[in-house]
Amino acid sequence: MGARKKIQAENLKEANKEVYSAQLRNCPTSPRKMRLVADMIRGVQVEKASFLLQFSKKEAAKRVEKLLWSAINNYEQKSGNSWESANLSVKEIFVDSGRMLKRVQPAPQGRAHRIRKRSNHVTVVLESTIKE
């Protein structure tokens, strides 16, 4: 590894110490349905986001709530502070399209229709302002 690349990697590593995030990969829900849930908690305090997800009727909300708690635990591991004492909020949450399973369904007159079973990747980033 070259000197510039090594310095850049160390700077990136230092910057990532202040970022508290969690990722969910290959979740078997369509991205469109997951984005409805993600939009619901974007920019909201963590406690309120947890309640919103807990009482939502969407199936995707359960997975996002589990991901949110994973990000909270990552915050506790990295900072050493309790999440109750920190003023945590959802800084970013975004949903990207994942792999797509392609299946075939028989159709009339010997034809076939393609069925696309979609999946997605969800990333949650938290930010904290510690109460004093």
N, C-alpha and C positions, 0 to 999 in steps of 0.2 A: 504494500500500500504506500502510495506517495505521501509526501509531507502535507501537501494541501488537502488531500482527501482525508487524511487522518485527523487534521485539525477540524475540518468540516464535520466529520463524524462525531468528534468529541463535543463540538458545539451543539450538534443536533441532540446528542444524548443528554446534555445539560438542560436544553430547552424542554425535552420530554419529561424531565423530573417534575416540572410544574404543571403538566397536562394530566388530568385525571379522566380516563376514558375506558370504555369497554366496547367490544365488538361482538356481534352475533352473525355467524356465517351460515349460508345455505339454509335459511329458514324457509320451510315449505309453505309459504304464503305468498300471494301475488304482491308485488311492490306497491301497487295502487291501493290495496286494502291496508297495507302496513303504513303507508304515508298518511292516511287518515288519522291513525293513532299517533303517529309521530308529530303531526301538526298540533295535536291536542296539548302536548306537554312542552313544546318548544318555548324556551325563555321563562319557564315557570319554576318556582321554588321546588326543591326536591320533595318536601313533605306533601305539598299540594299535588304534585305530579303523581306521587305514589297513591294518593287517595283517588285521583281521577282515573288512574289505570285500574285500581282495585275494584271500582264500582262501574266500570265501563262494561257494556254488553258485548263488545267486540272480542273475538277469539284471539286476535293479534295482541290485545292489551296485556294478556297474561305473560306472553313472551317478552314484551317490552318492559314490563314491570320487573321481571327477573333480571333483565339486562341492566336496568336502572340500579337495582340493588348491587349488582356486580360492580358497576362503576363507583358506587358509594364505598364498597369494601376496598376497591383499588385506591380510593382517596385515603381511607384510613391506613392502609398499608404504606403508602408512599409518604404521607405527611406525619403520621404518628398521632394525629389529633382525632377526637371523636367527631362524627358527622353532625351531632346535635349542637356542638359548640360552634361549628363553622356555618356560615350562611351559604349553603350550597344551592346552586340553581343549574338548570339545564342550559348550558351555553349553546351547544350545537347538538342536533340530532338529524341524521340524514339516512335515507334509504336508497341503496343502489340495487340494481337488478343483479341477480345471481345467475347460476346456471339454469338452463331450461331443458326439461326432459321432453322429448318429442315422442308422441304416441300416435297411433293411427286408429280411427274409429270407422268401422264399415258404414257405407252410405248406400242409398238405393242405386240400382242398375249397375252394380259392380264397381262403383266409385269408392273413394276413401277420403275422409276428412282428417286433417292433421289436428291433433290436440296438443297444445303447448302447456305443460305443467310448469308454472313459473316458481322461482324462489328468489330470495333477496338477501342482502347483507345490510345490517343496521349498525350504525356507529353512534354512540352517545358520548359527548364530551361535557364534563362538569366544570364549573368555575366556582371559586370560593372567595368570600370576603369574610375573614374571621372577625367575630364579634369581640369587642373589648369591654 
